[in-house]
Amino acid sequence: MATAKIRVLVADDHAVVRQGLRTFLELQEDIEVVADVADGRQALAAVAEHDPDVVLMDLVLPEVDGVEAIRRIASERPRIRVIALTSFLDDDKVFPAVRAGAAGYLLKDVEPAELVKAIRTVHAGEGLLHPAVAARLMEEVASTGGREAPDSLTPREREVVGLIARGLSNKRIALELGISEKTVKTHVSSILGKLGLTDRTQVALYAVREGWVE
């Protein structure tokens, strides 16, 4: 039985970029491009029509901007994973996109193979940030000051947080702790709820800010 393909939507206002992404991604055996659109309004309509697994979203779009489109998708269809794919590393683009619910943030100079890896990574439930973006976010959380970690986190959940911050996948965490991957997912869901966070990237940043990891 064939494995279901990762269904991808591309949103970018440059036709050459859209065509290039579509052409390259469709060479991948496990990826199918369901649509490519030129503005944020079309992106939201295409999400409703095609229900993709992953959206590659430019942040500077006509009609509805990329950050607002990400916010709506994250709110209305949280199953869908959105990667911000942009030329900009400005704070007024990075922070709003991550806060809006982007599962990944990549610059357009990313190597094609890395982009494919990113799509597979976020589809598997992981977060992914360009190293320069991660550095900016670390600076921001460091400057905001810490707060006490909730007593409600169990010792096991604290272990999981530490391993998430080290970049381990659920499968690797399961092996490290000698528990099932399903149990890890349960812990992650509980951690997100208790900390009031929305994804693993925010958990990792939280752990660094609180000094739980180097």
C-alpha positions in Angstrom: 0.0 0.0 0.0 1.5 3.4 -1.1 2.1 6.0 1.6 -0.1 9.0 1.3 1.7 12.0 -0.2 2.2 15.3 1.7 -0.2 17.7 0.1 1.4 21.2 -0.3 0.0 24.6 -1.1 2.3 27.3 -2.4 1.4 31.0 -1.8 3.7 33.6 -3.4 3.0 36.7 -5.5 5.9 35.9 -7.9 4.9 33.6 -10.7 8.5 32.5 -11.3 8.9 31.5 -7.6 5.6 29.6 -7.6 6.4 27.7 -10.8 9.9 26.9 -9.6 8.7 25.6 -6.3 5.9 23.5 -7.9 8.3 22.0 -10.5 10.9 21.0 -7.9 8.5 19.7 -5.3 6.6 17.6 -7.8 9.9 15.7 -8.4 9.6 14.4 -4.9 7.9 11.0 -4.6 6.2 11.8 -1.3 5.0 15.4 -2.1 2.0 16.6 -4.2 1.5 20.3 -4.9 -2.3 20.7 -4.7 -2.4 24.4 -5.7 -0.3 27.6 -6.1 -1.7 31.0 -5.5 -0.7 34.6 -5.8 -2.2 36.4 -2.8 -3.4 35.8 0.8 -7.1 35.8 -0.1 -6.5 33.1 -2.7 -4.4 31.2 -0.2 -7.3 31.1 2.4 -9.7 30.0 -0.3 -7.3 27.3 -1.6 -6.8 26.0 2.0 -10.6 25.7 2.4 -10.9 23.9 -1.0 -7.9 21.6 -0.9 -7.2 21.1 2.8 -3.4 20.8 2.3 -1.1 19.3 4.9 1.6 22.0 4.6 1.4 25.6 3.3 4.5 27.5 2.0 3.5 31.1 2.7 5.3 34.2 1.5 4.8 36.9 4.1 4.5 39.9 1.8 1.3 39.2 -0.2 -1.5 41.3 -1.8 -5.1 41.3 -0.5 -4.4 39.5 2.8 -0.8 39.5 4.1 1.0 36.3 4.9 1.0 36.8 8.7 -2.7 37.4 8.8 -3.3 34.3 6.5 -1.1 32.2 8.9 -3.1 33.4 11.9 -6.4 32.5 10.3 -5.2 29.1 9.1 -3.7 28.3 12.6 -6.9 29.4 14.3 -9.4 27.7 11.9 -7.4 24.6 10.7 -4.7 23.9 13.3 -3.9 20.5 11.6 -2.4 22.4 8.7 1.3 23.3 9.1 2.5 26.6 7.7 6.0 27.4 6.8 6.8 31.1 6.3 9.1 31.2 3.3 10.4 34.8 2.8 13.2 37.0 1.8 13.0 39.0 5.1 14.7 38.6 8.4 13.2 41.8 9.9 11.9 41.6 13.4 8.5 43.0 12.3 8.2 39.9 10.0 9.8 37.2 12.1 8.1 37.6 15.4 4.5 38.2 14.1 4.8 35.1 11.9 6.0 32.9 14.7 3.3 34.3 17.1 0.7 33.8 14.4 1.4 30.1 14.4 4.0 29.4 11.7 5.4 25.9 12.3 8.6 26.9 10.4 10.3 30.1 9.2 12.8 29.8 6.3 14.5 32.3 4.0 14.2 32.0 0.3 18.0 31.3 0.0 17.3 27.9 1.5 18.8 24.9 -0.4 16.1 22.9 -2.3 16.9 19.8 -0.4 16.6 21.6 2.9 13.2 22.9 1.9 12.0 19.4 1.2 13.4 18.3 4.5 11.5 21.2 6.2 8.2 20.2 4.6 8.7 16.6 5.9 9.7 17.8 9.3 6.8 20.1 10.0 4.4 17.6 8.5 5.7 15.1 11.1 4.7 17.6 13.9 8.1 19.2 14.5 9.0 22.9 14.3 11.8 24.3 12.1 13.5 27.6 12.1 16.2 29.1 9.9 19.3 29.4 12.3 19.3 33.2 12.0 15.6 33.3 12.9 16.2 31.1 15.9 18.9 33.4 17.1 16.6 36.4 16.8 13.9 34.7 18.8 16.4 33.6 21.5 17.5 37.2 21.8 13.8 38.3 22.2 12.9 35.7 24.8 16.1 36.5 26.7 15.2 40.1 26.9 11.7 39.6 28.1 12.8 38.1 31.4 11.9 34.7 32.9 9.0 33.4 35.0 8.7 30.6 37.3 8.0 27.2 35.7 4.6 25.9 36.6 4.6 23.4 39.5 2.0 21.5 37.5 4.7 20.0 35.2 5.6 16.5 36.3 9.3 15.4 36.5 8.8 13.4 33.3 7.2 16.4 31.5 10.3 18.4 32.5 12.5 15.8 31.0 10.5 15.9 27.8 10.8 19.7 27.7 14.5 19.4 28.0 14.8 16.9 25.1 12.5 19.0 22.9 14.8 22.0 23.5 17.7 19.8 22.4 15.9 19.3 19.1 14.9 15.7 19.5 12.0 14.3 17.6 9.2 12.4 19.4 10.7 9.1 18.2 14.1 10.0 19.6 12.6 11.2 22.9 10.8 7.9 23.1 14.0 6.0 22.7 15.9 8.2 25.1 13.3 7.8 27.9 12.3 4.2 27.1 8.7 5.0 26.5 6.4 4.7 23.5 6.1 7.5 20.9 2.4 7.7 21.7 3.2 8.4 25.3 5.6 11.2 24.2 2.9 12.8 22.2 0.6 12.7 25.2 3.3 14.4 27.3 3.8 17.1 24.6 0.1 17.8 24.5 0.0 18.1 28.2 3.1 20.4 28.3 1.6 22.7 25.6 -1.6 23.0 27.6 0.1 23.7 31.0 2.5 26.2 29.6 -0.1 28.0 27.4 2.1 27.4 24.3 1.1 26.4 20.8 4.0 24.3 19.4 7.3 22.7 20.1 9.3 25.7 18.9 7.8 27.8 21.7 8.5 25.0 24.2 12.1 24.9 23.2 12.4 28.7 23.5 10.7 28.6 26.9 13.1 26.0 28.2 16.1 28.1 27.1 14.7 31.2 28.6 14.0 29.4 31.9 17.5 28.0 32.0 16.5 24.4 31.8 19.0 23.8 29.0 22.2 25.5 27.8 
